[in-house]
């Protein structure tokens, strides 16, 4: 996978599946993008989310073949989806095969942590003692020490040429299928693992002969507890924002260093999210109007049915009275 193909698709999937419907709402956490530019629109975000939700019930992670088939159905639905109105944005219909392959991989990777029977889930975590928030990986059930968490996968693209933020970076390990020591951006839910200097409970491990990474626990992780790793002493330097450092005696709350902060060009992502918010608001209003109209029609139909039942009862009563007068017990 080329970085120029997979980074935009990573951002598309993460924003589609995990960004709040209203990013302006107080307390809402908006995922930070890896790319320095966003070339998709609000309707594209809605399309990916809708296609994923339409096939979510078929995503059984205990059956790999069935799960991957469901992900392919999502891809096919996005490719077949008609364009939303006039304009240059063709949504997923205009993506190259390489980008569609990256999109499918990202959907399959993040779909696992969404599944209720996965070992871990994605959640919002507080960054140390500061008011900053970010995504984190949390155990659904207790995970023993020495367990490889296969459900949270990370993968490197084949190059590092595309412009991207420093939010997620890793180096190729000896024995993998790329140049040892080369820096790459890390994709997939594994990149959501947060850092602790001392109280970490997991480490990164790699799959030999591949570009894949996983996490392996070094201590038992309780149900609902966050899985955290140590990024290394040179990642944050003297401005480490983790809870081990920012809550130490005499320490003041620290914010992330500028080198590892969110990209300055988040405006395109916000534009797409705001466009999605408006579209979702309109759709919600339309659904509400349809619901009220259907309910009104239902009431009218029910009222008509009740009136008809009363009319029939009156007719039957008249027939019984008439039969009683004529001395017959049989209704006519």
Buried (B, 14 or more C-beta within 10 A) or exposed (E): BBBBBBBBBBBBBBBBBBBBBBBEEEEBBBBBBBBBBBEBBBBBBBBBBBBBEEBEEEBBBEEEEEBBBBBBBBBBBBBEBEEBEEEEBEBBBEBEEBBBBBBBBBBBBBBBBBBEEBBBBBBBBBBBBBEBBBBBBBBBEEBEEEBBBBBBBBBBBBBBEBEBBBBBBBBBBEEBEBEEEEEBBBBBBBBBBBBBBEEBBBEBBBBEEEBBBBBBBBEBBEEEEBBBBBBEEEBBEEBBBBBBBBEEEEEEBBBBBEEBBBBEBBEBBBEBBBBBBEBBEEEEEEEEEEEEEEEEEEEEEEEEEEEEEEEEEEEEEEEEEEBEEEEEEEEE
